[in-house]
Structure formats: structure tokens, C-alpha cells
Amino acid sequence: MASHTHSAPMTMDDCAKIIKENNIHTVECIFTDTWGLARGKRLPVAQFLSGAGFSIAGVAFSWNFRSDVESTPWFDNDMGAPDMKAIPDLQSFRIAGWEDGMATVMCDMVDGHTNEPITMDGRGMLKKTIEQYNDLGYKINLATELEFHLFNEDWTPIADQAYCYSMDRADELENVIGGIRHALEKSGIEVEASNVEYGPSQIEINLTYDDALTMVDKTILFRHIVRRVARQNGLHASFMAKPINGGSGSGMHVHLSLTDLKGNNLFAAEDTDHAIHSTLMQKFVAGSLKHNLELQIIAQPTVNDYKRIVDYSFSPTQVCWGLDNRMVGIRCITHSGPGTRVEIRWAAADSNPYLVAQGYLQAGLDGLKNDYELIPQSVGDPHVDESLVRFATSMRDSLANFSSSSWNVECFGPDFVENFTVMQQNEMAAFAAWVTDWETQRYRDVI
């Protein structure tokens, strides 16, 4: 992927000018919790322009999806729920195309007393990793590709059959899908295409690549906008990996390439006769594969995600790579000039994009710095290749791979690894204690 430029505010005066020109009255200030859910506050413009930011309870980085506060190394009741502070990153300031009179900005989180970066903040981790690449003379181009499902007001799927790529079905859904595209574009988020996807009620909208941090910010806004526009149309949108029994699950594919400081795609180099014709790209892929099992629970953080890992579902089930092959974990698009890139296909659509990007980029960076052997290319059907390492099929095994990894401590930091491990243990315990619909439907009337 060639370099993609974008203009962004640099100062509060720049923001004030945009606010005045667009009659903005409110700024939506967003950070993401550990699960990747958008959190934050809405500030009147006068308060935003004062530069004071805002404070919020630091427990937000250790609670569960439903904001239930559970004891973790990051927080327990003896700590008194101290504040952390949100610092708007002005380069992420943009018009909120989904609501008149509103702008939005992403925030970095710092300790409310020391002003030190919060070690649980995935966005802060990613910014440091991008600096590491910059120090080596590399820029990162990145695009995320997410799928989601649409539901009626009563949470029944809008379809019970697949209509993949159907133009008639796309026309029927244009009010909502077109509304999403329009809101994205008004927000300065460029859309490449939209289509009805492989599963019943499943949709995909592709965004144009950008630099790594901007693209991941856009991914958070994308999920926010999709859900908002769906509600405006009397529907619900869900990025849950497998919200329907049967059918296809929803993933988050990450496309990326490295460029030099002038924007030339370095993955497009042809300096070897290997199937991956760029030595740099080979090293990146080798590092990504080496750390895949350690990163699995980052890419697949919910109990539901493990129902998506099914052979022949276009959700990778093995640690493998190939060329233009959608069955593999890393799809390498080669001999494509500026569009040469890797597509890492493991993550679920409900994962935290900052943490996913952090893991993938640190794994790739490890590959660039070390001479790891690249496993052979998967050609044809990888599912029948018994030599390939398979994913953990349970959250428990996936968490064991994560928590026992010394490399993860280097990648995410000890605070994060310790806390995320406990958060996931809490999540598994909650699931194990819950009586499911499957159990009642299978047993209640016959036992």
C-alpha cells in the first residue's frame, strides 16, 4: 500500500476554527477500555477548548463488558477508585458525521496524579510501537476490514439466508448501509466499498488504508458509527464474532505494509526468488507466525470467539501463511506494486483494535530483528495439513498461552498481562456459572 496522506488539526486554535466553521456545540471525547469498547464523555465546546480535558475512574480499564467492577490487580476496593485523566489527541479531531453539531476526538489516558501514561491503555502502547518503527526508518500503512451483523428491533436477524455479494439485497438495505457510508464520509473516513457478506444478516464495509494510528482510531469510530446509524434505522448492529447459530462469523482482517520515510512500499521490493519476494516482508511474516498462539486471546478475547474457529468457515484455524488464499492465517498479496501487503486474518470483529495492532506490529518487529525461519507456504487446503499448528479451541487454553509468555510481557507490559489474565479468568468463571438457553432447551422438558 502506498502512503496515504490526511490533514489533521495540530493545535487547539485549529480545532476552534473547525468548530466555528461547522457550528459545533459538543465534542465527543473517546477512549477505549481494555475490551475495545468506546468510552468517554461529551464536552461543551467551551470546556473542550479550555484544554482541561476530563477525569474518569481508572477502574474503566479493569471492569468487564457490562461495567461490572471486579477485583483485579489493577483495581480493588482498597484503592478507592482513583481518577485517571483523558488528554485529547488533537491530531485525531474530526467532524462527527453521524450527528449535526458534534465533533469527536480520541484521547490518551494518563494517571490523574502523576500524568504518566496509563500502562493499560492500548492506544498509548501502539503509539510507542509506531515510534520504534519510525526509529528504524519505517512507516506503517494499515487498513482494517470488519464484518458485522444486522438485527431487527427484537434482535432477530434481518435474514435467515446468506445473500453474499447480492446487489438486490444490497439495494434493499441501502437505507442503512448507505447511511453508514455517508456518515463515515462526513466524518472524513474514506470508504472503498460495501457489500452483503457470507453469513445471514452479515455486512462488510471496507475503509481506505491510512497510517497505523489514524486507521485504528477510525476503526473505533467505524464500529461506533455502524451501531449509531443502525439504531437510526430501527435496527441493531453487532460485532459479536458469532451472534447466530450456523452461518459465518465476523472477523477483523488487518492489512498492512511498511514504507520508507518517503512513502515507498518496502514490501514491494523483489530482492529474492522466494514466493514472498521481499526479504523484509518474509521477516515480518515469520515474526507474526512465531507469536500467533501467544496473541490468540488478544485477537479472540471473548468466549463467543471460539465458536468462530471452524474449518472451512474462512476463519483461520491454523498457524499458516499463503499467497492469494483466504483459507490461511496470513494472506500475502505480492507483486502488486504499491498495493503489496500482508493480510492477517485471525482477529475477531469484537477484539480491541489497538491491542491487536500492538500485538501484530510487535510480532512483526521481532521478526525484523531476528532471523526466524519462515514455515513453508500453505498451498491449496491448509485444513488437511496435519503438520500445521492449530489454534487453541478454548478460551482456557488460549489464556494459558498468553499468560505464560515472557514475550507478551515485553509486548504489552507486566501490568497489562497480569491484569488481563485475571479479567479473562473472571470472564470464564462468569460464563461457567451461567445457565444457557441451550441447556434449558435441551434438558428442561425431558428430564
N, C-alpha and C positions, 0 to 999 in steps of 0.2 A: 504494500500500500504506500503510495506516495504521500508526502507531507500534506496535511490538510490544515489550513490556517483559519483562525477565527479571531475576531476582535472582542476585547473584553475591557470592562472598566478597570482602572488601576487605582483610583483614589475615591474618597468619599465625594469629592466635588463632581467626578464623572457620574457617580450614582445619582447625585442630586439633579444633574442635568437630565438624565434619563427619566427620573421621577417627575420632573416638571413637564417635560415634553409629552409624557404619556399619561398625565393626570393620575399618577399612582397615589393611593392613600394608605396602602398597607404593604408591608414586606413580610413574606413568609420565610422565616429563618429555620433551616432544616439541618439536623444532623441525623446520623443513623445509629441505632443501638447495635448491640453485638449480633443480633439476628438479621440485621439489614433493613429493619423497619424504619421508615421516616418518622422522626420525632422532632419536636421543636416548639416554637411559639410564633404567633403573628404580632408584629410590631407596627404601631402607627409610624408614619414616615418621620415625624419629628423625633421620636425616640430612636429610630434606626439611624438617622443622620447625626444624632449626638455622638455616635461611635461607642456608646457604653456597652453594647452587646446585651447579654442577659445571663442570668444564673438559672441553674436547673439541678435537681438532685442527681448526684453521681451514681446512685443506685440504678439508674437507667441502663447502665452497661452490664448489669448482672441479673435483672429481673427476667421473667420468662415472656413468651409471646403475648400473654394476656396481661402483662404488667403486674403479675403477682410477685411480691417480694419474697425471695427465698434466701436462706443463708448460704453464702459463698465466701471464698477467701477475699473477694473484692468488697463485700458488704455483709455485716451482721448488725443486729440491733444495738450492740455496744458502741458502734461507730457513730450513731446519731444522724445518719443520712446527710453528710456534709454536701455543700454545693460544689458543682463544677461550673465553669464559665464557657459560654459559646462565643467564639470570635468569628464574625462573618469574614469569609474569604471573598474579597471584593471582586476578584477576577471571575468568580462564578455568578455574579449578579446578573439577572436577566428578567425580562418581562415574563410574567406568568400567563401564558396564552390560554389557560383554561378558565380564567376569571377576570373580568374587567376591573381595572383599578388596582391590580395587585402585581407585585414583583416578587422574586424569590432569590434566595442566596443560600449557599451551602456554608456550614460552619465547621471550624476546627474546635476541639474541646480541650480546655486546659484546667488544671487544678484551680479551684476557687481561691486558694490562699497563696500558693507558690507561683502560679501562672505557668507551671511546667506542663508540657503536653500530657494528656491522659494516655496511659500506656495501653488501654483497652480500645482506643479509637482507631478503627481500621483505616480511615482516611489519612490520619497522621502517619500511620505505618507506610501507606502507599506513597506519600509524598517523599519520605526518606529513601524509599527504594528507587523512585524516579531520579532522585539526586545521585544515587550510586551509579545508575546508568549514564547520567549526564557526565559524571566524573570520568567515565570510560570513553566518552565521545559518542554516546548513543542517545537517540531519541526514540520514543516508543509510540507507534501508531496502534490504535486499538479500536475494535468495534465489538459490541455485544449483540447477540441475536437471541431474543427471548420469545417464548411461546406462552400463551395464556388461554384460559377457558372462559366462556361467557355463560351466564346462568340467568334464568328468569328471576322475577322478584321473590318467588318462593324457593329459590335455589335449586330448581330443576334445570337440567341442561337445556340449552336452547335448541339442541338437536340430539337425536339418538342414533344418527348415522354419520359416517365420515363423508365429507364433500371436498376432499383435498384438491386445491387449486381451482375449484369450481367458480367460474365467472358469474353464473346465475346466482349462486349462493352469496358471493361477494356483493352482488348488486342488492340482494335482499337485506344485507347487513350494512349497507353503505352509510346509513344514518350514524351508526355508532363507530364503525371503522373509519369512515371519512371524518367524523367528528374528532376522533383521536388524532388522525394525521394533521388536521387543521390546527388543533390545539398544540401539537408538537411544533409545527412550523411557526406558529405565532410566538412560541417560546424560544425560537432560534435553534430548534433541534431538527436537523435536516433528515428527511425520510427518504429512503431508497425505494421501498416497495411495501405492499401489504398483500396478504393472501389468506384464504381459508386453509387451515392446516390438516394434518393427517388424522387427528382424532376428532370424535364428535364434539361439536361446540368449540373447537380449538382454532385460535387465530395466531398469526405471526405478523409482526411489523418490523421491518429492518431499518436500522438507522445508519447513516453515513458515519464512517470512522472519524476519529479525532485524536488529539494527544491523549495519553492514558488517563490522566486525572480528570480532564474535561469529559471524556467519554463515560467514565464510571459515574461522575456526577449526573450526567444525562440519563444514565440507566436508572438511578434512583428516581429522577423526575419522570422518566418514562412510565415506571410502574405506578407512580402517584397519579399521573395524567390518565392512564388507561382506566384505573379504578374510578376516578372522578367522572370522566366522560361516560363510562358505562352507567353510573348512577343517574346521570342527567338523562339517559335514555331508558330509565326504568329497568336496568339490568345490573347484574353483579359481575365483576371480573375477578378471577382468582389466578395467582401464580403458583398455587399449590402444585407440586410435581405430579401427583396422580389423584385428582379430585373425583374421578369417575372409575368405577369398576370396569375393566376392559379398556379398550381404546389406547391411545398414545399418551405418554406422559409429556410434561413440559420441561424443556431444558433451557440452559443459558450457555450458548456456544460463544466462545471468546476467540475472535480473530485478532492476530497481532503480527507486527513486523517491526524490525529495528531499522532505523535510518541513521545516516551520519548527520552532523550538525547542519548540513545544507539541505537535508530532506531526501537524499538519495537512498533508495531502498537497498540495504545491505544484504537482505535475504535473496535478492535477485542476482547476486554475483554467481558466476559459473566458474568456480575455481577447482572443481573436482568432477570426476566422471561418475560419482555416486548418484543414486536416484534422487537424493536431495543434493542439488548441485552447488549449494553454498555450504562451506565448512562451518561458517558462523551459525547458520540455521541448523545444521546437524548437531552442533554442540548444545544449542538451545533445546532442541527436541530431546536429546539424551538426558539432560538435566531434568526436564519436565517429566519424563518417564520414570526416572530414578526415584522421584519423590511423590509419585502419584498416590500410592497407598497411604502415605503419611498425611496427605492433603485431602483424602476422600471425605472426611466428615466436615471439612470446611466447604467443599463443593456440594455435599449432600447432608445438610445439618438437621433434617427432621426425620422422625420415624417414618413418615409417609414416603420420603425419597427412596427408600429401599424397596418399595413396591414398583418403582420405575425401572429398576435394574433387571431387565428381562431380555434374553437373547432375541434377536430379530425384531426389536422394537425401535431401532435407530437410537437407542440409549446404550452407549458402550458398556460392555460387561467385562472387558479385559484391558490389561495394560499393553497397548499396542499402537502402532502408527502405520499409516499407508499414504498413498497419493490421493487421487480423487476417489475416495472410498468412504461412504457415510456409515460404514459398519465399524470403523476403527475409533480409537480414543483421540488420536491426534491426526487430523487430516491435513496433509501438506499440499498446498496449492503452489506448484512450481512452474517455471518457465512462463510466468505471467507478467513479466516486467515489473512495473510499479505495483501491481496487484499481487505479487508473490507474498505468501504469508503462511502462517500456521493457524489452524482452526482447532482449538482444544474443546472437546465436545462432552466432557464429563459432568460439568456442573448442572445442578437443577435450577429451575427458574426461581425458586424460593430462597436461594442462597444469598449471602451478603456479597455484593459485587466488589466492594473494597477488599474484603478478606480473600476472595477468590483471585482477584488480580494480584494482590500481595503474594499469595502462595505461588501462583504460576510464574510471576516475574522473578521471585527469589529462586525458584527451582531452575528457571532458565538461566539466571545469573550464575548459579552454582555450576551449571553445565558449561558456561562460557569460561569459567575459571579453572575447571578441572577436565581431565581427559577421560570422560566416561565412555565406555563402549556403547555404541548405539545398537540396540537389538535389531534383528532382521526385519525388513519390511513385511507387513501382512498384505498378501495379495489374495483377492477373492474373499472367501468367507472366513473371517477370523474365529467364529464361534466353534468351528470344528478343530481348531488347532490346540491340542492338549498341552503344548509346550508353553503357552501363554499364561501369565499370572492372572488370576481372576480377582475381581473386586470382592471385598467383604460384602456379604449379602445381608448382614445385620448391623444395626447401629452399634451394638455392643462391641463387635469385632473391629468395626471402623474406628471407634473411640479408642480401643486398645492400641491400634496402630498409631493414632495421633498422639496419645498421652505418653507413649514410651519412646517417642522420637526426640533425640537430642537436637536434631536439625530443626525441628519445629520451634524449639526454644530460641534458637538463633533467628529464625524467620519471623516469629510473632512476639517473642519476648516471654520471659518466665511468668510474668503476671497474667498475661493472656492465656497461656497454656494451662496454668493451674486453675484459673477461674472458669475457662471454657469447658474444661474437663468436668468440673463439678456441675456446671449448668446442664451439660448433656446427661450426666448421671441423674440429675433431678428430673429431666425431661423423660428419660426412660422409666424412672420409678413412677411418674405420674401416669404414663401410658400403661404400665403393667398393672396398675391398680384400677384402671377404668374398665367397666363392663361395656363391651362394644355392641353395636347393633347386630353384628354377625353372630355373636354368641346368643343373643336373645332370639333372633330369627331362627337359628339352627336348633336350639335346645328347648326353649321355653314351653312350647305346646306339646312336646312329645316326651318330656322327662317328668 
